[in-house]
Structures are given as C-alpha cells and as structure tokens.
Amino acid sequence: MNQRVLLYVEDEDAAVFLLETALKEASIDVNLYRVTDGEQALAFLKKAGVYQEMPRPDLVLLDLNLPRKNGLELLSDMKESQDLSSLAVVVFTSSSLAADKRKSLALGAQEYITKPASFDGFVAAVKSACSHMKNGNSKHSPAV
C-alpha cells in the first residue's frame, strides 16, 4: 500500500509533540513531515529548493498563527494554484474566531478544528482531521 503523507505546518514544538503522541495513541500510521511557517509550507508543496524530493502530502494540517506567511495567506496561495488547490487541508489552530473559520472554509479548507484543551479531545480531533486522507495505512515515521 502507498504510505500516507501528512504535512504539519506548525511553529510550536509542543504542538508537534502532541500530534505525534496523538497519532500513536490513535494508531494512525503516516509519514509525518513538519515545516514551521507558511513560506516553508509553500516551498514544500511546490517542491522548491531543499524540498525538491519531498512527497506530495495526502493531507496538510495547518495552523493559522504562523510566522512569515500565516495560514490564511497560505490557503489563499494554494487556492490560486492549479497544482495545489486539490490538496486536502484541515485547519488545526488555537483560534476559535468565527471569522477565521469562515475565511478558512471559503479558501478551501475541508475542516476547521480548534485545538482542544484535553489530550483525549486532541486525539479525537486528530482522528477527525486524518479522516480526510485518501490512501491506505502504513508505518509512522518521525517528523522531518
């Protein structure tokens, strides 16, 4: 089976650790990659520069509050790109603002999830987000 690829766009190390732990807890096996800002994410998705050999993600898990290019700007860039507009994106953020949710969904996000406070809630949210991946199961590997 093809290995599912998850790109996590998140600048906080603690959130990445929580995601890795939640993936293990939920037995969701993916090849996890991580970038820390919107500009790196765009380069990864376009396979530019140091990201030339990176796989196309089955899902982009996107934080909104990012340095250099925020999540809404990245979503806008993706929507305007013929190659990137079909990628599955789930916004996974601490923002509970209705305006952020509306904008994210209008820009093509499949789902908008506000990061839960409890670990069990976090695991459930990760399961929900990963339900948007299309491929079969495979082994989990560490974040790049």
C-alpha positions in Angstrom: 0.0 0.0 0.0 1.1 3.6 -0.5 2.3 5.4 2.5 0.1 8.3 3.6 1.9 11.6 3.9 0.9 14.2 6.4 2.4 17.7 6.3 2.0 19.6 9.6 2.5 23.3 9.3 3.1 24.3 12.9 5.7 26.6 14.5 5.3 25.3 18.1 7.4 22.3 19.0 5.0 21.3 21.9 2.1 21.1 19.4 4.1 18.8 17.1 5.0 16.5 20.1 1.3 16.4 21.0 0.4 15.5 17.4 3.0 12.7 17.2 1.7 11.3 20.5 -2.0 11.6 19.4 -1.1 9.8 16.1 0.4 6.9 18.0 -2.5 6.8 20.5 -5.0 6.7 17.7 -2.9 4.1 15.7 -2.8 6.4 12.7 0.2 5.4 10.7 1.5 8.2 8.5 4.8 9.6 7.2 4.9 12.9 9.0 6.7 16.0 7.8 6.8 19.3 9.5 7.5 22.9 8.4 7.4 25.9 10.7 5.9 28.7 8.6 3.8 29.4 5.6 6.7 30.2 3.3 8.3 26.8 4.0 5.0 25.1 3.5 4.6 26.7 0.1 8.1 25.6 -0.9 7.4 22.1 0.3 4.1 21.9 -1.6 5.7 23.3 -4.8 8.8 21.0 -4.3 11.1 24.1 -4.5 14.6 24.4 -3.2 15.5 22.0 -0.4 12.1 20.4 -0.7 12.5 19.1 -4.3 12.4 15.4 -3.3 9.5 15.7 -0.8 6.4 13.6 -1.5 3.0 15.2 -2.2 1.0 15.2 1.0 -2.3 13.4 1.3 -3.2 16.0 4.0 -2.0 19.3 5.1 -2.7 20.0 8.8 -2.4 23.8 9.0 -2.0 26.2 12.0 -3.2 29.7 11.2 -0.9 31.7 13.5 2.4 31.2 11.7 5.5 33.4 11.1 6.4 34.9 7.7 3.2 33.8 6.0 0.2 32.9 8.1 -2.2 30.1 7.4 -4.9 32.2 5.7 -2.3 33.6 3.3 -1.0 30.1 2.6 -4.6 28.8 1.9 -5.1 31.7 -0.4 -1.9 30.9 -2.3 -3.0 27.2 -2.5 -6.4 28.1 -3.8 -4.9 30.2 -6.6 -2.6 27.4 -7.7 -3.9 24.8 -10.1 -1.5 22.2 -8.7 -2.2 22.8 -5.0 -5.9 23.6 -5.0 -6.9 20.0 -4.9 -4.9 19.1 -1.8 -6.8 18.2 1.3 -6.3 20.9 4.1 -7.6 20.8 7.6 -7.0 23.9 9.7 -5.9 22.9 13.2 -5.5 26.0 15.2 -6.0 27.6 18.6 -8.2 30.3 17.1 -11.8 30.0 17.8 -12.8 33.1 15.9 -15.8 32.6 13.6 -14.2 34.9 11.0 -11.1 32.7 10.9 -13.3 29.6 10.4 -15.4 31.3 7.7 -12.3 32.5 5.8 -10.5 29.1 6.1 -13.5 27.2 4.7 -14.1 29.8 2.0 -10.4 29.4 0.9 -10.9 25.6 0.5 -10.1 24.0 3.9 -12.1 20.7 4.3 -12.5 21.2 8.0 -11.7 23.8 10.7 -10.7 22.3 14.1 -10.0 24.4 17.2 -7.3 22.6 19.2 -8.9 21.0 22.2 -7.6 21.6 25.7 -7.7 17.9 26.8 -5.5 15.2 25.4 -8.5 12.9 24.7 -10.1 15.8 22.8 -6.8 16.3 20.9 -6.7 12.6 19.9 -10.3 12.8 18.7 -9.6 16.0 16.7 -6.5 14.3 15.1 -8.7 11.3 14.1 -11.2 13.7 12.6 -8.6 15.6 10.7 -6.9 12.4 9.4 -10.2 11.1 8.1 -9.6 13.4 5.1 -6.6 11.4 3.9 -7.3 9.2 0.9 -4.6 6.5 0.9 -4.2 3.2 2.8 -2.3 2.6 6.1 1.5 2.4 6.5 4.1 2.9 9.2 4.6 6.2 11.1 7.9 7.9 10.7 9.4 10.8 12.7 8.9 14.4 11.6 11.5 15.9 9.4 
